[in-house]
Amino acid sequence: MPRDSLLLVGQCRLGDEPGAHEVRVRNLSEAGLMIELDIPADVGSHVWLDLPGIGETSGTVAWCAAGRMGIALDGTIDPRRAR
């Protein structure tokens, strides 16, 4: 799917962690996104996100390397709402 390059600041909660981390969203599509987060996560870990204009959504870590991770969303979103 086509991805929009952008810079958003949102919140992310990894797995069963009680607190959220501030993340920078670097690109976004209907089914996934890439975030910057200095905390590593295992591929397959569940994440919850709160994104400006989009709200709460969830997904699974598809890859994680060098402070970035790809998230495959559980459902689809309208990336235009983030603009």
N, C-alpha and C positions, 0 to 999 in steps of 0.2 A: 504494500500500500504506500502511496506517496506520503512523505513526511514533511511537515513544516518545521524549518529551523526557527527557533525562537529562544527567548530567555524569560522563564517564569520562575517565581519562587513559590514553592508549595510546602506541604507537610507530608511526611512519610513515616509510617509505622511498620517496622519489620517483624514478621512472625508474631510471637506472643509478647513482644516487648510492650511494657505499659506506656512508654512515652513516645512522642513523635520527634522526628528530626527534620530540620529545615533542609530542603533540597532545591537544587536548581534544575529545572527541566530544560534540556537543550534541543530536543525535537519531539514531535508529537504527531501521531496519526490516529485514525479511527480505532485501531486495535492495539496500539502500543506507544511507548515513549522511552526516551533515554534520560536518565537523571544523573546528576553528579552528587555523590555521597561518599565521604571518606571512610565509611564503615563497610567492610566487606559483608556480603551475604551469599549464602549457598544457592546455587542454581536450583530452582524448584521451590524456593521459599516463598511464602505468601506475603504480600505487602498490601497495605491500605494507604491510599493517597487522598489528599484534600487539595484540589487545584483551583486557582482563581478562575471564575467564569464557568467552571465545569462542576465543581463540588466534589463530593466523596465518590471514590471508585476504588476498585481493588484489582489485583493482578498477581502474576507470578514472575519471579526473577528468571529471565531467559539466559542472561550472561552477566558476568561481573568481572571487571578488570580495571586496574589503575584509577580507582576513584569514580568510575562510571558504571552504571548498570542499565541493562535493557529490561524493560517490563512488558510482558505480554498481558494485556488487560483481559479481565474475565468477561467483559461485555464491550460493546462499542460506545464511543463517545463522538460528539461533534467537535472536532478540534477548532473550528471557527469561533466557538464560544469562549475560547481562551484569549482571543484577540481583543 
